Amino acid sequence: MDLETYEELRVTNDDEWKRFLKEGTVVMVVMYDGQCIGVEMPKSMELEITETEPAVAGNTASGKVVKPATLETGAQVNVPLFLTTGEVIKVNTETGEYIGRVNEKK
C-alpha cells in the first residue's frame, strides 16, 4: 500500500525477498512504467523462531555448531545451537544469515 495515496500495489510472488516479509514492514517498491520491477527490503529484520530442535549434547564435538530454524514468516535459516523456539533474532535479508539475538525467550 502506498503510504501517501493509500493505493494498493500488486507485486510479483516469485521473488526471494518475500520470505522475510511480515505484516507492517515498510519496503521500497521499485516501479518502471507503472509496473513493479522489484522490492527493496530493510537490510535486516527481527523475527521470532517458531520451530527449532533443541541442542543435543555432543553436537559441537562433531563439528555441527548450527541448526535449522523456522521463523514466523516461514523462512528457514541456520542458527547457533543455543537458540530455542520463541526467541527473536536479527536476520540479514540479503543473505538470509543469522546476525544475532534480539532478546531473551518470552
Secondary structure as GFF3:
##gff-version 3
##sequence-region A 1 106
A	DSSP	three_ten_helix	16	20	.	.	.	ID=ss1
A	DSSP	beta_strand	28	32	.	.	.	ID=ss2
A	DSSP	beta_strand	35	40	.	.	.	ID=ss3
A	DSSP	beta_strand	44	52	.	.	.	ID=ss4
A	DSSP	beta_strand	66	71	.	.	.	ID=ss5
A	DSSP	beta_strand	76	80	.	.	.	ID=ss6
A	DSSP	beta_strand	88	92	.	.	.	ID=ss7
A	DSSP	beta_strand	98	101	.	.	.	ID=ss8
###
